[in-house]
Amino acid sequence: MCRLKQLVRRLSEQRGITGLETAIILIAFVVVAAVFAFVVLSTGLFSSERSKETVYAGLEKTRGSMELTGGVAATSNGTEVTNISFDVTLAAGGSAVNWDPNATSNRTIVAYIDDAVQVDSLTYTTTVITGDADLLLEPGEMLEINVTNVDAIAGIDIGANDTFTLEIQPPSGSYMVLERTMPASISETVINLN
C-alpha cells in the first residue's frame, strides 16, 4: 500500500500540458505559417509583376517598328550621291511614328554611318504618299523620306562601290537599319539601291 501511495503522490506532482497551453502553441504555429505564406506569396507576386513589366517593355520596343516599302533610291550628280530616298510604313501592330523633320522633340532621327564617318542626324524631308496630311506615320499610311544634301555634309562622300548605312531612330521602338552598297558606276541621275 505504501508503494501505491508513493506512486499516486508522484503522479499527482507531475504536471501535464493543459488545453489552453496547447491552444496557444497551435495558434503560434498557425501565425508563423501564415506570415511565412504571406512572404512567399508576396515574393512570387512581385516576381511575376516584374516579369510582366519586362514583357510589356519588350512589346512596346517592337511595336514602334517600321518597315521599308519598296526600294532605296540615290540621286547622283555624276560623281557622288546628293540625296537618298525611301518609303516607310508601320510594321504589323506598330504604333505611330513622328516623321516631322521640324519637330523639336519626339521626332525620328536619320543617322549616317560608313567606314570613315558617323553623322548622328541628317536633314530629311517627308512626303505623304498615302494617309492623312500630317507627318505622323500611322497604320495603313506610307511616307516617302528624302535625305537631302548628303554631299554637303563634311566627311560624307558616297561614290562608286562605297557601302553606307542609314540608321532610322524613332522616338520609341526599334531602330531600322538600311545598309546599301553603291554600284560600280554612278553616272546615272537616279540609282536604284536594292
C-alpha positions as CSV (number, residue, x, y, z in Angstrom):
1,M,0.0,0.0,0.0
2,C,2.9,2.3,0.8
3,R,4.1,1.8,-2.7
4,L,0.7,2.6,-4.2
5,K,0.6,5.9,-2.1
6,Q,4.1,6.8,-3.4
7,L,3.1,6.2,-7.0
8,V,-0.1,8.2,-6.6
9,R,1.9,11.1,-5.0
10,R,4.4,11.0,-7.9
11,L,1.7,11.1,-10.4
12,S,-0.1,14.0,-8.7
13,E,3.1,16.0,-8.6
14,Q,3.7,15.8,-12.3
15,R,2.0,18.5,-14.3
16,G,0.8,18.0,-17.8
17,I,0.2,20.4,-20.6
18,T,-3.3,21.9,-20.3
19,G,-5.6,22.5,-23.2
20,L,-5.0,26.3,-23.0
21,E,-1.3,25.9,-23.4
22,T,-1.9,23.6,-26.3
23,A,-4.1,26.1,-28.0
24,I,-1.6,28.9,-27.6
25,I,1.2,26.8,-29.2
26,L,-1.1,25.8,-32.0
27,I,-2.1,29.5,-32.6
28,A,1.6,30.5,-32.6
29,F,2.3,27.8,-35.3
30,V,-0.6,29.0,-37.4
31,V,0.5,32.7,-37.2
32,V,4.1,31.8,-38.1
33,A,2.9,29.7,-41.0
34,A,0.6,32.5,-42.2
35,V,3.4,35.0,-42.1
36,F,5.7,32.7,-44.0
37,A,3.0,32.0,-46.6
38,F,2.4,35.8,-47.0
39,V,6.1,36.4,-47.6
40,V,6.3,33.6,-50.2
41,L,3.2,34.8,-52.0
42,S,4.3,38.4,-51.9
43,T,7.7,37.5,-53.4
44,G,6.0,35.4,-56.1
45,L,3.6,38.1,-57.0
46,F,6.3,40.8,-57.1
47,S,8.4,38.5,-59.3
48,S,5.6,37.8,-61.7
49,E,4.7,41.5,-61.8
50,R,8.3,42.4,-62.7
51,S,8.4,39.8,-65.5
52,K,5.1,41.1,-66.8
53,E,6.6,44.6,-67.0
54,T,9.6,43.2,-68.8
55,V,7.3,41.5,-71.4
56,Y,5.3,44.7,-71.9
57,A,8.5,46.8,-72.3
58,G,9.7,44.4,-75.0
59,L,6.4,44.6,-76.8
60,E,6.5,48.4,-76.6
61,K,10.0,48.3,-78.1
62,T,8.9,46.3,-81.1
63,R,5.6,48.0,-81.5
64,G,7.1,51.1,-82.9
65,S,8.9,49.2,-85.7
66,M,8.7,50.4,-89.2
67,E,9.5,48.6,-92.4
68,L,10.8,49.6,-95.8
69,T,8.3,49.6,-98.6
70,G,9.9,49.4,-102.0
71,G,13.5,50.2,-102.7
72,V,16.1,52.8,-101.8
73,A,17.0,55.3,-104.5
74,A,20.0,57.6,-104.6
75,T,20.3,60.8,-106.6
76,S,23.7,61.4,-108.1
77,N,25.4,64.4,-109.6
78,G,27.7,62.1,-111.6
79,T,30.5,61.8,-109.1
80,E,28.8,61.5,-105.7
81,V,25.4,60.9,-104.1
82,T,23.4,64.0,-103.3
83,N,20.1,62.6,-102.0
84,I,18.8,59.3,-100.7
85,S,15.1,58.4,-100.7
86,F,13.0,55.5,-99.4
87,D,9.4,54.7,-98.4
88,V,8.3,53.5,-95.0
89,T,5.2,52.0,-93.4
90,L,4.5,50.7,-90.0
91,A,5.1,47.0,-89.3
92,A,2.1,44.9,-88.3
93,G,0.8,46.1,-84.9
94,G,3.3,49.0,-84.8
95,S,2.4,52.3,-83.0
96,A,2.6,55.7,-84.7
97,V,5.9,57.3,-85.5
98,N,6.6,61.0,-85.8
99,W,8.3,61.9,-89.1
100,D,8.0,65.7,-88.8
101,P,11.6,67.0,-89.6
102,N,10.8,70.3,-87.9
103,A,9.7,68.8,-84.6
104,T,11.9,69.9,-81.7
105,S,11.2,66.8,-79.6
106,N,9.9,63.3,-80.1
107,R,10.9,63.1,-83.7
108,T,12.6,60.4,-85.8
109,I,16.3,60.8,-86.5
110,V,18.2,59.5,-89.5
111,A,21.9,58.8,-88.8
112,Y,24.6,58.1,-91.3
113,I,27.5,55.6,-90.8
114,D,30.3,54.4,-93.1
115,D,33.9,53.3,-92.7
116,A,35.2,56.9,-92.3
117,V,32.5,59.0,-90.7
118,Q,29.4,58.9,-88.5
119,V,26.8,61.7,-88.6
120,D,24.1,61.5,-85.9
121,S,21.4,63.5,-87.6
122,L,20.8,64.1,-91.3
123,T,18.4,66.6,-92.8
124,Y,15.4,65.0,-94.4
125,T,12.0,65.9,-95.9
126,T,8.8,63.9,-95.6
127,T,6.2,63.4,-98.3
128,V,2.8,61.7,-97.6
129,I,2.1,59.1,-100.2
130,T,-1.0,57.5,-98.6
131,G,-2.8,58.6,-95.5
132,D,-3.8,61.9,-93.9
133,A,-1.8,65.1,-94.3
134,D,0.1,65.0,-91.0
135,L,3.6,63.7,-90.8
136,L,2.7,61.1,-88.2
137,L,3.1,57.6,-89.7
138,E,0.1,55.7,-88.6
139,P,-1.2,52.2,-89.6
140,G,-2.1,52.0,-93.2
141,E,-0.1,55.1,-94.2
142,M,3.1,55.3,-96.3
143,L,5.6,58.2,-96.3
144,E,8.5,59.0,-98.6
145,I,11.6,60.1,-96.8
146,N,14.2,62.1,-98.8
147,V,17.5,62.6,-97.1
148,T,18.7,65.8,-98.7
149,N,22.1,67.4,-99.3
150,V,24.1,64.4,-98.4
151,D,27.1,65.7,-100.4
152,A,27.1,69.0,-98.5
153,I,27.8,67.3,-95.1
154,A,31.5,67.3,-94.2
155,G,33.1,63.9,-94.4
156,I,30.3,62.2,-96.4
157,D,31.4,61.4,-99.9
158,I,29.4,58.4,-101.3
159,G,31.0,57.3,-104.5
160,A,31.1,54.2,-106.7
161,N,31.4,50.9,-104.7
162,D,31.0,52.6,-101.4
163,T,29.0,51.0,-98.6
164,F,27.0,53.1,-96.2
165,T,24.4,52.6,-93.5
166,L,21.3,54.8,-92.7
167,E,20.0,54.2,-89.1
168,I,16.4,55.2,-88.7
169,Q,15.9,56.0,-85.0
170,P,12.2,56.6,-84.0
171,P,11.4,58.2,-80.6
172,S,10.3,54.8,-79.3
173,G,10.5,51.4,-80.7
174,S,13.3,49.6,-82.5
175,Y,15.7,51.1,-85.0
176,M,15.6,50.3,-88.7
177,V,18.9,49.9,-90.4
178,L,19.4,50.4,-94.2
179,E,22.8,49.2,-95.4
180,R,23.5,49.7,-99.1
181,T,26.4,49.4,-101.5
182,M,26.8,51.8,-104.5
183,P,27.2,50.2,-107.9
184,A,30.5,50.5,-109.9
185,S,29.2,53.4,-111.9
186,I,27.1,56.3,-110.5
187,S,26.9,58.4,-113.7
188,E,23.1,58.0,-113.8
189,T,21.0,60.6,-112.1
190,V,18.8,58.2,-110.2
191,I,20.3,54.9,-108.9
192,N,18.2,52.0,-107.5
193,L,20.0,50.6,-104.5
194,N,18.0,47.4,-104.0
